[in-house]
């Protein structure tokens, strides 16, 4: 139970140098461009990327759970909470690098400000909220960003275990847990959720594609 209640705490800590030499920058840009595939935004590509996004998001969640379990076994619950605060981003980065994508978990009511949404993402999340309020089934989707890259989005709902760190402080969240979270995230907004509400959404960017023709 201690392992699972901390899983949702990781949600508050997710998002991702540059060379100073001008010549190196130009070389990196050329190398990157050579790896980009220019494609039209077709139904077949959408289905492919949704399938990949589902697999990657599952892998990322598994990586968090495994790391949390190891942290608890190493130093107990309090150590694991602080471990999440400093190690969630490196875990996300390692999965991102393995799949050559950029993985983020976004939320309007975020724990870490780095997980906030921009204008486009806010509209996407609002669409999910409205669909959820209407009782409609929620699906993952692919949206093209300002750079012409396809991005996978999938909503994240509040499950019973999530209430232990995203529910009502003093009711769902134990006082000691609330105290530690408040110390690590003084501007925390990710509380007072109810069972089944939408917590946020996955955002996985596929930089190897450049969409050259929209639907």
DOBA-105116 format. One record per residue (C-alpha): residue number from 1; residue in one letter; x, y, z negated. Coordinates in nm, 2 decimals, padded with zeros to 4 digits, always signed. Layout:
// DOBA-105116
- NUM:A:X:Y:Z $
...
END
This chain:
// DOBA-105116
- 1:X:+00.00:+00.00:+00.00 $
- 2:X:+00.29:+00.24:-00.08 $
- 3:X:+00.43:+00.17:+00.26 $
- 4:X:+00.12:+00.24:+00.45 $
- 5:X:+00.01:+00.55:+00.26 $
- 6:X:+00.33:+00.73:+00.37 $
- 7:X:+00.28:+00.65:+00.74 $
- 8:X:+00.07:+00.96:+00.79 $
- 9:X:+00.31:+01.19:+00.61 $
- 10:X:+00.54:+01.15:+00.91 $
- 11:X:+00.29:+01.32:+01.12 $
- 12:X:+00.39:+01.65:+00.97 $
- 13:X:+00.75:+01.64:+01.11 $
- 14:X:+00.78:+01.59:+01.48 $
- 15:X:+00.94:+01.80:+01.78 $
- 16:X:+01.31:+01.81:+01.97 $
- 17:X:+02.23:+02.16:+02.34 $
- 18:X:+02.30:+02.33:+02.59 $
- 19:X:+02.65:+02.38:+02.73 $
- 20:X:+02.81:+02.72:+02.70 $
- 21:X:+03.01:+02.68:+03.02 $
- 22:X:+02.83:+02.82:+03.32 $
- 23:X:+02.98:+02.56:+03.55 $
- 24:X:+02.87:+02.28:+03.33 $
- 25:X:+02.52:+02.42:+03.32 $
- 26:X:+02.50:+02.43:+03.70 $
- 27:X:+02.63:+02.07:+03.72 $
- 28:X:+02.37:+01.95:+03.46 $
- 29:X:+02.09:+02.13:+03.65 $
- 30:X:+02.19:+01.96:+03.97 $
- 31:X:+02.22:+01.62:+03.80 $
- 32:X:+01.88:+01.66:+03.64 $
- 33:X:+01.72:+01.77:+03.97 $
- 34:X:+01.86:+01.46:+04.14 $
- 35:X:+01.68:+01.24:+03.89 $
- 36:X:+01.34:+01.41:+03.93 $
- 37:X:+01.08:+01.24:+04.15 $
- 38:X:+00.84:+01.48:+04.34 $
- 39:X:+00.50:+01.31:+04.36 $
- 40:X:+00.13:+01.40:+04.41 $
- 41:X:-00.10:+01.38:+04.12 $
- 42:X:-00.29:+01.07:+04.21 $
- 43:X:-00.52:+00.83:+04.02 $
- 44:X:-00.26:+00.55:+04.04 $
- 45:X:+00.01:+00.77:+03.89 $
- 46:X:-00.23:+00.88:+03.61 $
- 47:X:-00.31:+00.51:+03.53 $
- 48:X:+00.06:+00.43:+03.53 $
- 49:X:+00.15:+00.71:+03.29 $
- 50:X:-00.14:+00.64:+03.05 $
- 51:X:-00.02:+00.28:+03.03 $
- 52:X:+00.33:+00.40:+02.96 $
- 53:X:+00.21:+00.66:+02.71 $
- 54:X:+00.01:+00.40:+02.52 $
- 55:X:+00.31:+00.17:+02.49 $
- 56:X:+00.55:+00.45:+02.39 $
- 57:X:+00.32:+00.60:+02.12 $
- 58:X:+00.28:+00.25:+01.98 $
- 59:X:+00.65:+00.20:+01.97 $
- 60:X:+00.71:+00.53:+01.80 $
- 61:X:+00.45:+00.46:+01.53 $
- 62:X:+00.61:+00.12:+01.47 $
- 63:X:+00.95:+00.29:+01.43 $
- 64:X:+00.82:+00.52:+01.17 $
- 65:X:+00.66:+00.24:+00.97 $
- 66:X:+00.98:+00.03:+00.97 $
- 67:X:+01.19:+00.33:+00.86 $
- 68:X:+00.94:+00.41:+00.58 $
- 69:X:+00.95:+00.05:+00.45 $
- 70:X:+01.33:+00.06:+00.44 $
- 71:X:+01.33:+00.39:+00.26 $
- 72:X:+01.09:+00.27:-00.01 $
- 73:X:+01.30:-00.05:-00.06 $
- 74:X:+01.61:+00.17:-00.09 $
- 75:X:+01.50:+00.44:-00.33 $
- 76:X:+01.13:+00.42:-00.41 $
- 77:X:+00.83:+00.64:-00.31 $
- 78:X:+00.97:+00.98:-00.40 $
- 79:X:+01.29:+00.90:-00.20 $
- 80:X:+01.08:+00.79:+00.10 $
- 81:X:+00.87:+01.11:+00.10 $
- 82:X:+01.19:+01.32:+00.12 $
- 83:X:+01.33:+01.07:+00.37 $
- 84:X:+01.03:+01.15:+00.60 $
- 85:X:+01.10:+01.52:+00.57 $
- 86:X:+01.46:+01.49:+00.71 $
- 87:X:+01.45:+01.18:+00.92 $
- 88:X:+01.12:+01.18:+01.11 $
- 89:X:+01.26:+01.41:+01.38 $
- 90:X:+01.57:+01.19:+01.44 $
- 91:X:+01.35:+00.88:+01.47 $
- 92:X:+01.13:+01.06:+01.72 $
- 93:X:+01.44:+01.17:+01.91 $
- 94:X:+01.58:+00.81:+01.93 $
- 95:X:+01.25:+00.68:+02.07 $
- 96:X:+01.24:+00.97:+02.31 $
- 97:X:+01.59:+00.90:+02.44 $
- 98:X:+01.52:+00.53:+02.47 $
- 99:X:+01.23:+00.60:+02.70 $
- 100:X:+01.37:+00.92:+02.86 $
- 101:X:+01.07:+01.12:+02.75 $
- 102:X:+00.98:+01.39:+02.50 $
- 103:X:+00.76:+01.28:+02.22 $
- 104:X:+00.56:+01.52:+01.99 $
- 105:X:+00.27:+01.49:+01.76 $
- 106:X:+00.06:+01.81:+01.76 $
- 107:X:-00.20:+01.95:+01.53 $
- 108:X:-00.39:+02.27:+01.48 $
- 109:X:-00.39:+02.20:+01.10 $
- 110:X:-00.03:+02.11:+01.10 $
- 111:X:+00.21:+02.02:+00.81 $
- 112:X:+00.52:+02.14:+01.00 $
- 113:X:+00.47:+02.46:+01.21 $
- 114:X:+00.69:+02.30:+01.48 $
- 115:X:+00.40:+02.07:+01.55 $
- 116:X:+00.16:+02.35:+01.64 $
- 117:X:-00.02:+02.37:+01.98 $
- 118:X:+00.03:+02.62:+02.26 $
- 119:X:-00.27:+02.78:+02.45 $
- 120:X:-00.31:+02.48:+02.69 $
- 121:X:-00.27:+02.22:+02.41 $
- 122:X:-00.52:+02.41:+02.20 $
- 123:X:-00.78:+02.38:+02.48 $
- 124:X:-00.71:+02.01:+02.52 $
- 125:X:-00.75:+01.95:+02.15 $
- 126:X:-01.07:+02.15:+02.15 $
- 127:X:-01.20:+01.93:+02.43 $
- 128:X:-01.13:+01.63:+02.21 $
- 129:X:-01.30:+01.79:+01.91 $
- 130:X:-01.61:+01.87:+02.11 $
- 131:X:-01.62:+01.52:+02.26 $
- 132:X:-01.58:+01.37:+01.91 $
- 133:X:-01.86:+01.59:+01.77 $
- 134:X:-02.09:+01.47:+02.06 $
- 135:X:-02.01:+01.11:+01.97 $
- 136:X:-01.84:+01.04:+02.30 $
- 137:X:-01.56:+00.80:+02.34 $
- 138:X:-01.21:+00.96:+02.34 $
- 139:X:-00.96:+00.87:+02.61 $
- 140:X:-00.59:+00.94:+02.67 $
- 141:X:-00.53:+01.18:+02.95 $
- 142:X:-00.26:+01.32:+03.17 $
- 143:X:-00.22:+01.70:+03.21 $
- 144:X:+00.04:+01.88:+03.42 $
- 145:X:+00.23:+02.14:+03.22 $
- 146:X:+00.36:+02.48:+03.33 $
- 147:X:+00.69:+02.32:+03.45 $
- 148:X:+00.50:+02.08:+03.68 $
- 149:X:+00.56:+01.78:+03.45 $
- 150:X:+00.29:+01.53:+03.36 $
- 151:X:+00.21:+01.51:+02.99 $
- 152:X:+00.03:+01.23:+02.81 $
- 153:X:-00.22:+01.33:+02.54 $
- 154:X:-00.41:+01.10:+02.31 $
- 155:X:-00.61:+01.20:+01.99 $
- 156:X:-00.51:+01.08:+01.65 $
- 157:X:-00.79:+01.01:+01.40 $
- 158:X:-00.79:+01.00:+01.02 $
- 159:X:-00.80:+00.64:+00.89 $
- 160:X:-00.85:+00.54:+00.52 $
- 161:X:-00.48:+00.52:+00.45 $
- 162:X:-00.42:+00.87:+00.59 $
- 163:X:-00.64:+01.03:+00.32 $
- 164:X:-00.36:+00.96:+00.07 $
- 165:X:-00.16:+01.25:+00.21 $
- 166:X:-00.41:+01.44:+00.43 $
- 167:X:-00.73:+01.42:+00.23 $
- 168:X:-00.84:+01.64:-00.06 $
- 169:X:-00.57:+01.72:-00.31 $
- 170:X:-00.66:+01.59:-00.65 $
- 171:X:-00.92:+01.36:-00.51 $
- 172:X:-00.76:+01.16:-00.23 $
- 173:X:-00.40:+01.28:-00.27 $
- 174:X:-00.24:+01.19:-00.60 $
- 175:X:-00.11:+01.49:-00.80 $
- 176:X:+00.26:+01.38:-00.79 $
- 177:X:+00.23:+01.32:-00.41 $
- 178:X:+00.07:+01.66:-00.36 $
- 179:X:+00.34:+01.83:-00.57 $
- 180:X:+00.62:+01.68:-00.36 $
- 181:X:+00.44:+01.76:-00.03 $
- 182:X:+00.38:+02.12:-00.14 $
- 183:X:+00.75:+02.16:-00.23 $
- 184:X:+00.87:+02.03:+00.11 $
- 185:X:+00.60:+02.20:+00.32 $
- 186:X:+00.50:+02.53:+00.15 $
- 187:X:+00.28:+02.63:+00.45 $
- 188:X:+00.11:+02.29:+00.48 $
- 189:X:-00.23:+02.31:+00.65 $
- 190:X:-00.28:+01.93:+00.70 $
- 191:X:-00.51:+01.86:+00.41 $
- 192:X:-00.88:+01.84:+00.33 $
- 193:X:-00.95:+01.59:+00.61 $
- 194:X:-01.23:+01.35:+00.60 $
- 195:X:-01.24:+00.99:+00.72 $
- 196:X:-01.28:+00.97:+01.10 $
- 197:X:-01.19:+01.33:+01.17 $
- 198:X:-00.93:+01.41:+01.43 $
- 199:X:-00.59:+01.48:+01.28 $
- 200:X:-00.41:+01.59:+01.60 $
- 201:X:-00.28:+01.42:+01.91 $
- 202:X:+00.02:+01.26:+02.07 $
- 203:X:+00.20:+01.46:+02.35 $
- 204:X:+00.45:+01.27:+02.56 $
- 205:X:+00.62:+01.45:+02.85 $
- 206:X:+00.76:+01.26:+03.15 $
- 207:X:+01.04:+01.48:+03.28 $
- 208:X:+01.14:+01.25:+03.56 $
- 209:X:+00.83:+01.35:+03.76 $
- 210:X:+00.75:+01.68:+03.93 $
- 211:X:+00.39:+01.71:+04.04 $
- 212:X:+00.38:+01.87:+04.38 $
- 213:X:+00.01:+01.83:+04.46 $
- 214:X:-00.27:+01.85:+04.21 $
- 215:X:-00.61:+01.68:+04.25 $
END
